[in-house]
Amino acid sequence: MEPLDAFLDLVDIDQTKKLDENRITQIYQFLLSDEYYMSPNYTLINKLFQLIVLNNRWDAYIALNYFDYLLFEGWDYDALIVRTLLLENNISLASEFCLDTELVKNGYSYFRNSSIWRGRDYYDENIPLALSKWKIYYDDKSQRFHAVE
C-alpha cells in the first residue's frame, strides 16, 4: 500500500468540511515527509495542501514543501510565483495561491503559460536560469525565507 493511499477518501471531499485534528495532523506530517514526490496523483496531493490551508495549518514549513514540490514536479511558473511570495515573506498569500491553483485539468497535468497571478507578473530578471539554483530555505530565528546562495 502506497502512503498516499491513506488519503484517497479525501479526493472528492467538500472543501467547506472541517477535518478533525488527528486527520489534519496526519496530512501535515505526510506533506512534510516528501513521500509523495514520485506519485502521479497530483490532484490528491494538491487537495491535501489545500486542506491544510482550509483547516488553518498552513505555515512556513508546509509552504516551503509546497514550493519544493512544485519545483520538483516541473510546475515552473507556479514555483516561481510561490518562491517570490515566500521570499517576500508573504506566507498567507502563498496559501491563497495554493487554493487558486489547479495542477490537473480534465485529467491532464495543467501547466501555467505565464508567471502572472492576480494581475502581477512574478517574473524577475534576477532569478537564476537553472532551476537547481531556485532553492530557498526558512530561517527559524529571523522567521524569514532566503534564497540559497
Backbone as ProteinMPNN parsed JSONL, in Angstrom:
{"seq_chain_A": "MEPLDAFLDLVDIDQTKKLDENRITQIYQFLLSDEYYMSPNYTLINKLFQLIVLNNRWDAYIALNYFDYLLFEGWDYDALIVRTLLLENNISLASEFCLDTELVKNGYSYFRNSSIWRGRDYYDENIPLALSKWKIYYDDKSQRFHAVE", "coords_chain_A": {"N_chain_A": [[0.84, -1.184, 0.0], [0.618, 2.133, -0.919], [1.858, 5.11, 0.701], [0.299, 7.366, 0.132], [-2.182, 6.32, -0.372], [-3.654, 6.259, 1.961], [-5.044, 8.565, 1.999], [-6.894, 8.667, 0.001], [-9.65, 8.859, 0.289], [-10.126, 11.533, 0.5], [-10.105, 12.87, -1.897], [-12.461, 13.775, -3.187], [-13.64, 15.319, -1.235], [-15.77, 17.692, 0.346], [-14.876, 21.016, 0.153], [-15.559, 22.808, 2.151], [-15.813, 21.394, 4.439], [-14.685, 20.826, 7.646], [-11.901, 19.113, 8.916], [-11.114, 16.605, 11.389], [-8.799, 17.121, 14.094], [-6.817, 15.119, 14.367], [-6.759, 13.966, 11.816], [-5.945, 16.12, 10.238], [-3.417, 16.562, 11.342], [-2.208, 14.182, 10.573], [-2.19, 14.516, 7.76], [-0.611, 16.825, 7.605], [1.898, 15.922, 8.655], [2.465, 14.003, 6.722], [2.756, 15.584, 4.399], [5.049, 16.932, 5.042], [6.871, 14.937, 4.817], [7.772, 14.264, 2.248], [7.203, 11.925, 0.872], [5.477, 11.722, -1.195], [6.401, 12.74, -3.551], [7.039, 11.265, -5.88], [4.652, 10.362, -6.782], [2.018, 10.087, -9.179], [-0.421, 11.17, -8.613], [-1.452, 13.948, -8.741], [-3.722, 15.502, -8.335], [-4.811, 14.663, -5.86], [-2.656, 15.223, -4.132], [-2.411, 18.008, -4.389], [-4.902, 18.658, -3.354], [-4.555, 17.861, -0.701], [-2.673, 19.76, 0.207], [-4.314, 22.015, -0.059], [-6.336, 21.403, 1.779], [-4.901, 21.624, 4.128], [-4.512, 24.393, 4.168], [-7.212, 25.271, 4.308], [-7.93, 24.277, 6.76], [-6.548, 25.765, 8.526], [-3.773, 25.222, 9.04], [-1.618, 25.904, 7.55], [1.694, 26.822, 7.26], [5.074, 28.12, 7.525], [6.706, 25.896, 7.01], [5.135, 24.021, 5.641], [4.496, 25.621, 3.467], [7.027, 25.914, 2.324], [7.548, 23.246, 1.61], [5.522, 22.948, -0.239], [6.366, 24.713, -2.25], [8.819, 23.406, -2.917], [7.792, 20.986, -3.88], [6.3, 21.817, -6.148], [8.39, 22.817, -7.7], [10.019, 20.52, -8.009], [8.304, 18.856, -9.465], [8.035, 20.204, -11.834], [6.347, 22.372, -12.311], [6.969, 25.132, -13.235], [6.233, 27.938, -13.49], [4.315, 28.151, -11.47], [5.899, 27.465, -9.272], [7.719, 29.576, -9.399], [6.077, 31.782, -8.794], [5.239, 31.123, -6.153], [7.749, 30.994, -4.927], [8.618, 33.671, -5.112], [6.633, 34.921, -3.547], [7.167, 33.736, -1.058], [9.82, 34.556, -0.586], [9.292, 37.192, -0.228], [8.2, 36.985, 2.161], [5.509, 36.446, 2.363], [3.547, 34.462, 3.41], [0.866, 33.976, 3.804], [-0.375, 34.883, 1.422], [0.764, 33.057, -0.29], [-0.594, 30.801, 0.52], [-3.139, 31.417, -0.395], [-2.637, 31.368, -3.114], [-2.147, 28.644, -3.396], [-4.735, 27.661, -2.923], [-6.005, 28.673, -5.163], [-4.852, 27.308, -7.229], [-4.757, 24.863, -9.798], [-3.495, 21.796, -10.482], [-4.109, 19.839, -12.17], [-6.21, 19.482, -14.934], [-9.123, 18.395, -16.475], [-8.213, 15.756, -16.322], [-5.557, 15.853, -17.082], [-2.156, 16.919, -16.558], [-1.767, 20.282, -15.65], [-0.23, 23.098, -16.807], [0.788, 26.344, -16.128], [0.912, 29.149, -18.388], [2.255, 31.431, -18.011], [3.847, 33.741, -15.712], [2.069, 35.267, -14.376], [-0.165, 36.211, -11.881], [-3.12, 37.062, -10.34], [-3.027, 39.595, -11.537], [-0.4, 40.448, -11.28], [2.899, 40.21, -12.479], [5.182, 37.816, -11.801], [7.659, 37.304, -12.739], [11.161, 37.745, -12.71], [14.139, 39.263, -13.618], [16.413, 38.596, -12.235], [16.239, 36.033, -11.342], [17.706, 32.88, -11.154], [18.689, 31.048, -14.084], [18.978, 28.281, -14.074], [17.022, 25.804, -12.679], [17.832, 24.383, -10.48], [19.068, 26.2, -8.918], [17.134, 27.65, -7.72], [16.455, 27.126, -5.138], [15.227, 27.669, -1.841], [15.207, 28.556, 1.649], [13.932, 28.328, 5.007], [14.437, 30.393, 7.732], [14.372, 29.835, 11.033], [15.07, 31.503, 13.142], [15.094, 34.24, 12.23], [12.655, 34.153, 11.126], [12.1, 34.2, 8.391], [12.172, 33.702, 4.829], [14.83, 32.731, 2.666], [16.942, 32.959, -0.198], [18.934, 30.272, -1.332], [22.336, 30.597, -1.324]], "CA_chain_A": [[0.0, 0.0, 0.0], [1.355, 3.388, -1.001], [1.492, 6.032, 1.783], [-0.736, 8.29, -0.332], [-3.467, 5.619, -0.382], [-4.369, 6.564, 3.201], [-5.776, 9.819, 1.831], [-7.739, 8.594, -1.196], [-11.018, 9.266, 0.618], [-10.206, 12.996, 0.541], [-10.064, 13.441, -3.246], [-13.712, 14.467, -3.512], [-14.234, 15.889, -0.03], [-16.297, 19.053, 0.265], [-13.841, 21.963, 0.62], [-16.015, 23.553, 3.329], [-15.856, 20.478, 5.576], [-13.513, 20.842, 8.524], [-11.441, 17.782, 9.296], [-10.729, 16.545, 12.797], [-7.398, 17.485, 14.336], [-5.939, 13.973, 14.097], [-6.64, 13.797, 10.363], [-5.128, 17.243, 9.758], [-2.044, 16.284, 11.77], [-1.734, 13.104, 9.7], [-1.907, 15.137, 6.456], [0.513, 17.739, 7.814], [3.121, 15.121, 8.761], [2.692, 13.373, 5.426], [3.252, 16.59, 3.46], [6.426, 17.263, 5.417], [7.712, 13.753, 4.627], [8.223, 14.163, 0.851], [6.934, 10.577, 0.35], [4.515, 11.837, -2.292], [7.025, 13.389, -4.708], [7.06, 10.417, -7.072], [3.291, 9.927, -7.11], [1.359, 10.811, -10.271], [-1.749, 11.615, -8.183], [-1.3, 15.379, -8.481], [-4.993, 16.038, -7.843], [-4.907, 14.385, -4.43], [-1.601, 15.938, -3.413], [-2.807, 19.411, -4.344], [-6.041, 18.718, -2.431], [-4.022, 17.786, 0.663], [-2.144, 21.09, 0.535], [-5.456, 22.913, 0.088], [-6.998, 21.08, 3.047], [-4.071, 22.22, 5.181], [-4.861, 25.82, 4.182], [-8.604, 25.432, 4.742], [-8.036, 23.892, 8.164], [-5.695, 26.699, 9.273], [-2.496, 24.639, 9.45], [-0.582, 26.376, 6.627], [2.762, 27.549, 7.932], [6.285, 28.276, 6.715], [7.264, 24.596, 6.627], [4.267, 23.472, 4.595], [4.669, 26.495, 2.302], [8.313, 25.557, 1.717], [7.38, 21.95, 0.941], [4.675, 23.186, -1.41], [7.272, 25.258, -3.264], [9.737, 22.343, -3.352], [7.017, 20.025, -4.664], [6.029, 22.424, -7.455], [9.663, 22.887, -8.421], [10.426, 19.155, -8.332], [7.401, 18.281, -10.461], [8.143, 20.935, -13.095], [5.4, 23.477, -12.458], [7.925, 26.231, -13.099], [5.6, 29.234, -13.222], [3.715, 28.07, -10.139], [7.013, 27.518, -8.327], [8.248, 30.939, -9.453], [5.152, 32.646, -8.054], [5.332, 30.791, -4.728], [9.094, 31.386, -4.488], [8.618, 35.123, -4.924], [5.79, 35.226, -2.386], [7.853, 33.329, 0.166], [10.967, 35.444, -0.367], [8.701, 38.433, 0.288], [7.65, 36.545, 3.441], [4.057, 36.528, 2.285], [3.087, 33.081, 3.554], [-0.591, 33.976, 3.664], [-0.716, 34.977, 0.002], [1.152, 31.769, -0.879], [-1.694, 29.866, 0.797], [-4.221, 31.77, -1.326], [-2.221, 30.842, -4.41], [-2.384, 27.202, -3.329], [-6.177, 27.435, -3.083], [-6.385, 29.052, -6.535], [-4.098, 26.537, -8.212], [-5.149, 23.535, -10.261], [-2.364, 21.133, -11.123], [-4.695, 18.915, -13.145], [-7.487, 19.883, -15.535], [-9.641, 17.388, -17.411], [-7.421, 14.537, -16.257], [-4.182, 16.056, -17.554], [-1.373, 17.92, -15.839], [-2.008, 21.629, -16.16], [0.916, 23.976, -16.592], [0.544, 27.754, -16.455], [1.696, 29.618, -19.533], [2.921, 32.684, -17.65], [4.09, 33.939, -14.282], [1.119, 36.291, -13.914], [-1.218, 35.749, -10.977], [-3.856, 38.194, -9.764], [-2.62, 40.846, -12.16], [1.02, 40.753, -11.067], [3.847, 39.314, -13.137], [6.187, 37.431, -10.818], [8.947, 37.086, -13.391], [12.213, 38.657, -12.276], [15.363, 39.004, -14.388], [17.477, 38.116, -11.352], [16.027, 34.63, -10.997], [18.664, 32.037, -11.887], [18.148, 30.261, -15.188], [18.958, 26.871, -13.674], [16.047, 25.552, -11.621], [18.543, 23.862, -9.311], [19.515, 27.351, -8.12], [15.948, 28.333, -7.198], [16.187, 26.658, -3.781], [15.096, 28.629, -0.755], [15.091, 27.914, 2.96], [13.273, 29.134, 6.032], [15.267, 30.591, 8.912], [13.515, 29.916, 12.221], [15.467, 32.618, 14.003], [14.592, 35.507, 11.67], [11.312, 33.849, 10.631], [12.053, 34.676, 7.01], [12.694, 32.836, 3.775], [16.013, 33.263, 1.997], [17.448, 32.177, -1.326], [20.181, 29.564, -1.054], [23.426, 31.243, -2.069]], "C_chain_A": [[0.884, 1.246, 0.0], [0.938, 4.313, 0.154], [0.352, 6.98, 1.393], [-2.125, 7.65, -0.312], [-4.3, 5.911, 0.867], [-5.242, 7.808, 3.075], [-6.73, 9.81, 0.641], [-9.175, 9.037, -0.936], [-11.204, 10.784, 0.591], [-10.245, 13.648, -0.839], [-11.302, 14.279, -3.536], [-14.387, 15.1, -2.305], [-14.689, 17.324, -0.282], [-15.271, 20.001, 0.896], [-14.257, 22.7, 1.893], [-16.024, 22.685, 4.585], [-14.554, 20.567, 6.366], [-13.17, 19.409, 8.916], [-11.053, 17.783, 10.769], [-9.216, 16.734, 12.92], [-6.434, 16.333, 14.044], [-5.703, 13.793, 12.606], [-5.754, 14.898, 9.777], [-3.662, 17.027, 10.137], [-1.424, 15.196, 10.903], [-1.35, 13.662, 8.32], [-0.666, 16.021, 6.556], [1.839, 16.966, 7.845], [3.472, 14.464, 7.428], [3.29, 14.371, 4.435], [4.668, 17.052, 3.8], [7.395, 16.128, 5.094], [8.318, 13.617, 3.229], [7.976, 12.784, 0.234], [6.066, 10.6, -0.904], [5.151, 12.37, -3.579], [6.966, 12.561, -5.981], [5.67, 9.958, -7.505], [2.722, 10.745, -8.266], [-0.024, 11.346, -9.88], [-1.699, 13.089, -7.761], [-2.573, 16.0, -7.914], [-5.098, 15.853, -6.338], [-3.862, 15.171, -3.644], [-1.942, 17.42, -3.306], [-3.962, 19.604, -3.369], [-5.558, 18.672, -0.982], [-3.428, 19.122, 1.095], [-3.291, 22.074, 0.77], [-6.204, 22.654, 1.395], [-6.213, 21.626, 4.235], [-4.391, 23.712, 5.304], [-6.243, 26.009, 4.799], [-8.821, 25.072, 6.204], [-7.026, 24.636, 9.037], [-4.406, 26.085, 9.818], [-1.349, 25.033, 8.521], [0.446, 27.169, 7.422], [3.987, 27.585, 7.018], [6.817, 26.938, 6.209], [6.443, 23.935, 5.524], [4.43, 24.304, 3.324], [5.97, 26.157, 1.571], [8.221, 24.207, 0.999], [6.501, 22.073, -0.293], [5.528, 23.732, -2.559], [8.191, 24.164, -3.816], [9.025, 21.324, -4.237], [6.742, 20.569, -6.064], [7.291, 22.452, -8.31], [10.102, 21.495, -8.887], [9.599, 18.58, -9.474], [7.371, 19.056, -11.777], [7.077, 21.988, -13.337], [6.188, 24.77, -12.227], [7.273, 27.565, -12.764], [4.948, 29.248, -11.845], [4.803, 28.193, -9.074], [7.605, 28.924, -8.263], [7.378, 31.898, -8.64], [5.274, 32.389, -6.554], [6.692, 31.202, -4.175], [9.139, 32.883, -4.195], [7.809, 35.511, -3.694], [6.503, 34.876, -1.085], [9.068, 34.2, 0.446], [10.521, 36.825, 0.1], [8.076, 38.197, 1.665], [6.127, 36.653, 3.496], [3.462, 35.118, 2.271], [1.584, 32.989, 3.331], [-1.014, 34.027, 2.198], [-0.307, 33.698, -0.737], [0.062, 30.727, -0.631], [-2.885, 30.15, -0.114], [-3.898, 31.264, -2.731], [-2.477, 29.335, -4.466], [-3.865, 26.898, -3.552], [-6.64, 27.723, -4.505], [-5.829, 28.111, -7.596], [-4.71, 25.175, -8.507], [-3.935, 22.932, -10.962], [-2.824, 20.159, -12.195], [-6.016, 19.491, -13.626], [-7.88, 18.825, -16.547], [-8.772, 16.134, -17.469], [-5.977, 14.661, -16.698], [-3.469, 17.082, -16.682], [-1.598, 19.272, -16.492], [-0.818, 22.505, -15.795], [0.544, 25.396, -17.012], [1.388, 28.144, -17.662], [2.333, 30.978, -19.267], [3.101, 32.744, -16.133], [3.181, 35.028, -13.714], [0.053, 35.631, -13.049], [-1.816, 36.976, -10.298], [-3.316, 39.539, -10.258], [-1.169, 41.24, -11.978], [1.869, 39.727, -11.802], [4.993, 39.053, -12.164], [7.547, 37.129, -11.438], [9.927, 38.156, -12.928], [13.488, 38.277, -13.023], [16.477, 38.402, -13.544], [17.313, 36.658, -10.936], [16.994, 33.786, -11.817], [17.983, 31.234, -12.994], [18.026, 28.789, -14.821], [17.998, 26.681, -12.503], [16.712, 25.044, -10.347], [19.02, 24.991, -8.392], [18.341, 28.152, -7.554], [15.691, 28.017, -5.728], [16.13, 27.817, -2.791], [15.022, 27.849, 0.555], [14.411, 28.886, 3.915], [14.175, 29.182, 7.251], [14.352, 30.792, 10.12], [13.809, 31.15, 13.065], [14.89, 33.948, 13.505], [13.147, 35.383, 11.2], [11.09, 34.434, 9.24], [12.592, 33.599, 6.076], [13.87, 33.535, 3.113], [16.367, 32.362, 0.826], [18.739, 31.497, -0.898], [21.254, 30.188, -1.934], [24.322, 30.208, -2.695]], "O_chain_A": [[1.786, 1.382, 0.827], [-0.228, 4.3, 0.549], [-0.464, 7.35, 2.237], [-3.131, 8.355, -0.242], [-5.527, 5.817, 0.825], [-6.08, 8.076, 3.936], [-7.313, 10.843, 0.309], [-9.844, 9.537, -1.841], [-12.335, 11.265, 0.653], [-10.405, 14.865, -0.936], [-11.192, 15.38, -4.075], [-15.583, 15.388, -2.346], [-14.058, 18.067, -1.034], [-14.853, 19.805, 2.038], [-13.398, 23.17, 2.639], [-16.223, 23.199, 5.685], [-13.465, 20.403, 5.816], [-14.053, 18.602, 9.209], [-10.706, 18.822, 11.33], [-8.467, 16.53, 11.965], [-5.342, 16.562, 13.524], [-4.586, 13.503, 12.178], [-4.912, 14.632, 8.919], [-2.768, 17.283, 9.33], [-0.251, 15.28, 10.54], [-0.3, 13.314, 7.78], [0.217, 15.971, 5.7], [2.786, 17.321, 7.143], [4.643, 14.382, 7.057], [4.228, 14.038, 3.711], [5.398, 17.514, 2.923], [8.609, 16.333, 5.096], [9.305, 12.9, 3.065], [8.502, 12.504, -0.843], [5.945, 9.588, -1.593], [4.475, 12.439, -4.605], [6.852, 13.126, -7.069], [5.536, 9.239, -8.495], [2.92, 11.958, -8.327], [-0.723, 11.914, -10.718], [-1.878, 13.426, -6.591], [-2.506, 16.924, -7.103], [-5.44, 16.792, -5.62], [-4.173, 15.725, -2.59], [-1.779, 18.019, -2.243], [-4.001, 20.595, -2.639], [-6.099, 19.374, -0.128], [-3.652, 19.569, 2.22], [-3.238, 22.877, 1.701], [-6.656, 23.597, 2.045], [-6.801, 22.041, 5.233], [-4.525, 24.233, 6.411], [-6.415, 26.819, 5.711], [-9.792, 25.515, 6.817], [-6.694, 24.196, 10.137], [-3.996, 26.395, 10.936], [-0.229, 24.55, 8.685], [0.095, 28.083, 8.168], [3.932, 27.131, 5.875], [7.326, 26.859, 5.091], [6.997, 23.36, 4.587], [4.494, 23.752, 2.225], [6.004, 26.12, 0.341], [8.757, 24.049, -0.098], [6.715, 21.373, -1.283], [5.424, 23.269, -3.696], [8.326, 24.014, -5.03], [9.587, 20.855, -5.226], [6.931, 19.862, -7.055], [7.253, 22.145, -9.501], [10.51, 21.324, -10.036], [10.131, 17.897, -10.349], [6.746, 18.61, -12.739], [6.92, 22.452, -14.466], [6.087, 25.406, -11.178], [7.717, 28.253, -11.845], [5.021, 30.25, -11.133], [4.652, 28.929, -8.099], [7.952, 29.404, -7.184], [7.892, 32.726, -7.889], [5.398, 33.331, -5.771], [6.771, 31.71, -3.056], [9.64, 33.305, -3.153], [8.247, 36.335, -2.891], [6.447, 35.637, -0.119], [9.323, 34.548, 1.598], [11.283, 37.544, 0.747], [7.494, 39.107, 2.255], [5.544, 36.917, 4.547], [2.945, 34.653, 1.255], [1.095, 32.029, 2.736], [-1.912, 33.294, 1.783], [-0.963, 33.302, -1.701], [-0.179, 29.866, -1.478], [-3.564, 29.223, -0.556], [-4.78, 30.791, -3.447], [-2.966, 28.82, -5.471], [-4.204, 25.974, -4.292], [-7.569, 27.083, -4.996], [-6.29, 28.121, -8.737], [-5.12, 24.442, -7.607], [-3.416, 23.502, -11.922], [-2.032, 19.708, -13.023], [-6.84, 19.933, -12.826], [-7.069, 18.408, -17.374], [-8.612, 15.526, -18.528], [-5.242, 13.673, -16.69], [-4.091, 17.993, -16.137], [-1.618, 19.395, -17.717], [-0.452, 22.632, -14.627], [0.046, 25.618, -18.116], [2.434, 27.553, -17.926], [2.882, 31.603, -20.174], [2.578, 31.916, -15.388], [3.495, 35.635, -12.691], [-0.55, 34.628, -13.433], [-1.098, 37.816, -9.755], [-3.172, 40.489, -9.489], [-0.75, 42.282, -12.482], [1.596, 38.527, -11.753], [5.69, 39.983, -11.756], [8.481, 36.742, -10.736], [9.566, 39.323, -12.773], [13.87, 37.107, -13.056], [17.387, 37.768, -14.077], [18.173, 36.114, -10.244], [17.093, 33.954, -13.033], [16.841, 30.798, -12.848], [17.068, 28.126, -15.219], [18.145, 27.321, -11.462], [16.197, 25.261, -9.25], [19.338, 24.757, -7.226], [18.542, 29.219, -6.973], [14.783, 28.596, -5.131], [16.872, 28.794, -2.891], [14.803, 26.637, 0.561], [14.328, 30.088, 3.664], [14.624, 28.148, 7.747], [13.646, 31.796, 10.215], [12.902, 31.761, 13.63], [14.272, 34.688, 14.27], [12.494, 36.385, 10.911], [10.07, 35.058, 8.949], [13.355, 32.719, 6.474], [13.908, 34.761, 3.011], [16.123, 31.156, 0.856], [19.546, 32.087, -0.179], [21.088, 30.291, -3.149], [25.296, 30.558, -3.362]]}, "name": "protein", "num_of_chains": 1, "seq": "MEPLDAFLDLVDIDQTKKLDENRITQIYQFLLSDEYYMSPNYTLINKLFQLIVLNNRWDAYIALNYFDYLLFEGWDYDALIVRTLLLENNISLASEFCLDTELVKNGYSYFRNSSIWRGRDYYDENIPLALSKWKIYYDDKSQRFHAVE"}
